[in-house]
Structure formats: C-alpha cells, structure tokens
C-alpha cells in the first residue's frame, strides 16, 4: 500500500479502470465483506471445519487480488493453503494477520473519510474539504 493516500487511490482506480470514487467504494465493500469472511474463518477454526475456513480465505484472496491488495491476497493464499492441509492453528495465525491488514486499510481510508474527491481537468485526484477548499 502506498504511504500517500492520493497515489494509492489514483493507482488503484487506474489499475482496474474505474473512477476514484468507485475504487474507494470497492475498498469499503471489500472491508465489509472481508470482516464477515474473517468471522467465518474464526468460527470454522473453532469447529475444526477446514473446508469452510479455506472457502472464506479464498474469498478474501480473490477480492484482494482484484483490488491490487497484494499483501492481503498473499496472506489469504497462505491461510487457504494451511486450511486445505488441515493446519488450522497456522491458518489462525495468518487469519489474524489478515485482520490486522484489513484494520490498517480501514484506518488508511478513514484518514480522509471527511474529505470528498474532486477530479480536475488533468484527471488528477485532489483532496478537498466538504466546502470545496483544499
């Protein structure tokens, strides 16, 4: 993930061919669905259901890949592999790392949550206050 919020949104939107606003919305949806998948994985570990755990990890992996969230995708892939091998303890470790990465992404998005996007003529992302001022 980029350290610069504007670069992250610009690069992500451009990479999948959507507007900045759409990309932000996709990230918000990703977090909402991933939180449910994380809870599904926790439950699956608790009841020793490696198929359900692998399925939830696979869901997170696919969505993360689609949005260019490489670190989350990599963790989810490892968690899925551990689950398929029946190594639910190791999978749980990766699950908590996925949850931490999602929390970091959420925090990153919330930094600018009170601002809106304004797209200039040069197609650059500019962060502005709600009243339209930088």
C-alpha positions in Angstrom: 0.0 0.0 0.0 1.3 3.5 -0.8 2.1 5.9 2.0 0.3 8.7 0.0 -3.4 8.4 0.1 -3.9 10.2 -3.3 -1.4 7.9 -5.0 -3.0 4.8 -3.6 -6.5 5.8 -4.8 -5.1 7.0 -8.2 -3.1 3.9 -8.8 -5.8 1.6 -7.7 -8.5 3.2 -9.7 -6.4 3.3 -12.8 -5.3 -0.3 -12.4 -8.8 -1.6 -12.6 -10.3 1.1 -14.9 -12.7 2.8 -12.5 -13.2 6.3 -11.1 -11.6 7.2 -7.8 -14.9 7.3 -6.1 -15.8 3.8 -7.4 -12.4 2.5 -6.2 -12.9 3.9 -2.7 -16.4 2.3 -2.7 -14.9 -1.0 -3.8 -12.4 -0.8 -0.9 -15.2 -0.1 1.6 -17.2 -3.1 0.2 -14.1 -5.3 0.4 -13.6 -4.4 4.1 -17.3 -5.1 4.8 -17.3 -8.5 3.2 -13.8 -9.4 4.4 -14.8 -8.8 8.0 -17.6 -11.3 7.5 -15.2 -13.8 6.0 -12.8 -13.3 8.8 -15.5 -14.1 11.3 -16.5 -17.1 9.2 -12.8 -18.2 9.3 -12.7 -17.8 13.1 -15.9 -19.9 13.5 -14.6 -22.5 11.1 -11.3 -22.8 13.1 -13.3 -23.1 16.3 -15.4 -26.0 14.9 -12.5 -27.6 13.0 -14.1 -27.0 9.6 -11.2 -26.7 7.2 -13.4 -26.6 4.1 -15.3 -23.5 5.4 -12.1 -21.9 6.5 -10.4 -22.4 3.1 -13.5 -21.1 1.3 -13.5 -17.9 3.4 -9.8 -17.4 2.9 -10.3 -18.0 -0.9 -13.0 -15.3 -1.0 -10.7 -12.8 0.6 -7.8 -13.7 -1.6 -9.8 -13.2 -4.8 -11.3 -9.9 -3.8 -7.8 -8.7 -2.6 -6.2 -9.7 -5.9 -9.0 -7.9 -7.9 -8.2 -4.6 -6.0 -4.5 -4.9 -6.0 -4.2 -5.5 -2.3 -1.2 -7.8 -2.7 -0.2 -8.2 1.0 -3.8 -9.3 2.0 -4.0 -11.6 -1.0 -0.7 -13.3 -0.1 -1.8 -13.8 3.5 -5.1 -15.2 2.4 -3.5 -17.6 0.0 -1.2 -18.9 2.7 -4.2 -19.2 5.1 -6.1 -21.1 2.4 -3.2 -23.5 1.9 -2.8 -24.1 5.6 -6.6 -24.8 5.9 -6.6 -27.2 3.0 -3.7 -29.1 4.7 -5.7 -29.2 7.9 -3.2 -26.9 9.7 -5.9 -24.7 11.3 -3.6 -23.4 14.1 -1.2 -21.9 11.5 -4.2 -20.8 9.4 -5.4 -18.9 12.5 -2.1 -17.0 12.7 -2.5 -15.9 9.1 -6.1 -15.0 9.8 -5.1 -12.6 12.5 -2.5 -11.0 10.1 -5.3 -10.6 7.5 -7.5 -9.0 10.1 -4.6 -6.6 11.1 -4.0 -5.7 7.4 -7.8 -5.0 6.9 -7.7 -2.8 10.0 -4.7 -0.9 8.6 -6.5 -0.4 5.3 -9.6 0.8 7.1 -7.6 3.2 9.1 -5.9 4.4 5.9 -9.3 5.0 4.3 -10.7 6.8 7.4 -7.8 9.3 7.4 -9.6 11.0 4.5 -13.2 10.0 5.3 -14.3 13.6 6.0 -13.0 14.8 2.6 -14.5 14.3 -0.8 -12.9 13.7 -4.2 -12.7 16.4 -6.8 -11.3 15.4 -10.2 -9.6 18.3 -12.0 -9.3 18.7 -15.8 -6.0 17.0 -15.7 -7.6 13.9 -14.2 -5.7 14.2 -11.0 -7.1 13.4 -7.6 -7.3 16.4 -5.3 -8.4 16.1 -1.7 -10.8 18.9 -0.8 -12.9 19.7 2.3 -16.6 19.4 2.1 -16.8 23.1 1.2 -14.6 22.5 -1.9 -11.4 24.1 -0.4 -8.1 22.2 -0.4 
